[in-house]
Amino acid sequence: MIDYGIEIWGDDDFIVKEGLVCINAKTQPSLLEITQEVRNSGLRGPIILRFPHLINKQIENLYNNFTRAIDENGYRGSFNAVFPLKVNQYPQAVNTIIQYGAPYNYGLEAGSKAELILAMAQTPIGAPITVNGFKDTEMTTLCFMAAHMGHNITVTLEGIGELESIIEVANSSNLTVPHIGIRIRLHSTGSGAWAKSGGMDAKFGLTATELIAAMHLLKEHQLIQNFSMIHFHIGSQMEDIAPLKKALREAGNIYAELKHMGADGLKAINIGGGLAVEYAQNKQQSLKNYSLAEFTNDVIYVLREIMNAKGVDHPNIFTESGRFIVASHAVLITPVLELFSQDHQEKSLNFSQHNPPLIEELRELNTLLNRDNCIEYMHDALDHLESLFTLFDLGYVTLQDRSNAEILVHQIIKKSLHIMRGSPTMELTRLQERLQERYLINSSIFQSMPDYWGLQQHFPVMPLNKLNEPAIRAASLWDITCDSDGEIKFNPNAPLYLHDVDLDEEEYFLAFFNIGAYQETLGMNHNLFTHPNECSIELTKDGFVLRDIIESQNILDILDDIGYDKRQILIQLKNNLASSLFSTEEEKSDTLQKLELYLYQNGYLRTTN
Ligand SMILES: *Cc1c(COP(=O)(O)O)cnc(C)c1O
């Protein structure tokens, strides 16, 4: 059985059963049956399958772990969390977060005006809203409006200038003043690709000197009671726990100092996000060095020790982890459209009555190949192929002979790989890599996995079925964009092997996992491929129910979105048709019907798979 490292990245959410990858919950339906059910509704192209139960699981995990650590350490502050909208703003994700977060008073974090409006509309009154990112007076005013509507909202200052706009709005309106948070600039930095969120040269946060200036301003304008939170965020996908502990010590001491300086309203430390998700498919690639339990223990323990030593009440804790909450809930299913060397299939062989002796020998090697002789026969085959190429260059054999020879040698290597799959020799492994197969997938990497394109972020990938059959083809994956960057190359350090499939006979789907964080709105419409089809899967005691099937945008709407007038486009096409070469009106109207059908379908490939 090949499991594609599911026990490393799968977090017990998925299992392999009878050759199929299945959901590890309730009746354990397979992703293949779910995919087929969704496609039965007529959808073609890539599909994002969402699993709300996995969002629920992550929310529960987060709260349960902090509650446990708080109990075990006799910590006297509370635990609170918000979901950072920038990680996934799609309605199906956000609605699920709100639904399952309600019992915990889980809130939302906004980093832009549009996200703030979303947070104001979706957060239940009383659950926290935090607002980060750069703000103008309008955005600050929106925060005051939210406070006035009864929201428990905290505006986090990213720079000292933002305090001036808060003072200005407070003085010039009768609106309720929101809670004020201050982002602190740490000297300690995070780890991983996103580490520039923390540290002295960070984009955000107030220095020690600016903090003192802010304290004076807050006191002077009677806003000190509103100053309730300090905030830091050391960066996303934090793989090493050590920098977090350093940052906690620094932030904890800043908190205690501010309390001593008279920050009487200050009650909370917001430790930002950064909890990492495992994307690795093999152990060597796995970098995360801590568990959620260790993370929560560290946060609680470090803050408790500092506050006890400085005689300060334990602060309430806020987190803003996003990746950790939503990454696992979304799986991208992509049909494989084509294998590029399908011409190396046995069925393409075409012999004549009298074949060159080398071809006859290759046929014999292919038939007689077994475990004992396969290495020797493979060497012979490679040697014969070289000779045949020479004969071809000299004009002694035909193109058909050459094709037969190439197919036979491919067959012999593939069979040898199959026979020796438990213990391939170095030579076989190298041949396997050279024999790479290119799998064309019906999706766009730019749209669905932009972090692969931009940051070489690996996403776990596996086929939906055949997991009890050997997969010996070294695979590179090509998407359907006309861009050479739309490729996931074979990586010998983290090799992907897939099956030899005949797509005329059967369908073959690949699933990409952990795509629920950041990919969806970061994805770009390169080549005008838009957000894929999507569907939520609710697990029931008898199986599963499909909810909210949403088809990818249709072609006319895609064009409309970037500023074309879709009526104008239709008129133009109709005019072209009127003056076209069709002789009868019937032909014209048939063509028009077909054209309109295409225009109202999504832009992914449909007829092949
Ligand atoms: C992006 C961001 C987060 C979320 O980080 P994750 O790594 O997804 O947990 C939290 N807080 C702030 C301020 C952010 O900018």
The ligand as an SDF file (V2000), in Angstrom:
LIG
                    3D

 15 15  0  0  0  0  0  0  0  0999 V2000
   -1.8680   36.8490    8.8920 C   0  0  0  0  0  0  0  0  0  0  0  0
   -2.0540   37.1720   10.3040 C   0  0  0  0  0  0  0  0  0  0  0  0
   -2.4950   36.1840   11.2020 C   0  0  0  0  0  0  0  0  0  0  0  0
   -2.7270   34.7570   10.8070 C   0  0  0  0  0  0  0  0  0  0  0  0
   -1.5540   34.0340   10.7620 O   0  0  0  0  0  0  0  0  0  0  0  0
   -1.5850   32.4390   10.5810 P   0  0  0  0  0  0  0  0  0  0  0  0
   -0.2010   32.0720   10.3350 O   0  0  0  0  0  0  0  0  0  0  0  0
   -2.4840   32.1460    9.4490 O   0  0  0  0  0  0  0  0  0  0  0  0
   -2.0930   31.8650   11.8520 O   0  0  0  0  0  0  0  0  0  0  0  0
   -2.7270   36.5650   12.4950 C   0  0  0  0  0  0  0  0  0  0  0  0
   -2.5120   37.8340   12.9040 N   0  0  0  0  0  0  0  0  0  0  0  0
   -2.0770   38.7960   12.0680 C   0  0  0  0  0  0  0  0  0  0  0  0
   -1.8510   40.1480   12.5630 C   0  0  0  0  0  0  0  0  0  0  0  0
   -1.8290   38.4930   10.7510 C   0  0  0  0  0  0  0  0  0  0  0  0
   -1.3810   39.4540    9.9340 O   0  0  0  0  0  0  0  0  0  0  0  0
  1  2  1  0
  2  3  1  0
  2 14  2  0
  3  4  1  0
  3 10  2  0
  4  5  1  0
  5  6  1  0
  6  7  2  0
  6  8  1  0
  6  9  1  0
 10 11  1  0
 11 12  2  0
 12 13  1  0
 12 14  1  0
 14 15  1  0
M  END
$$$$
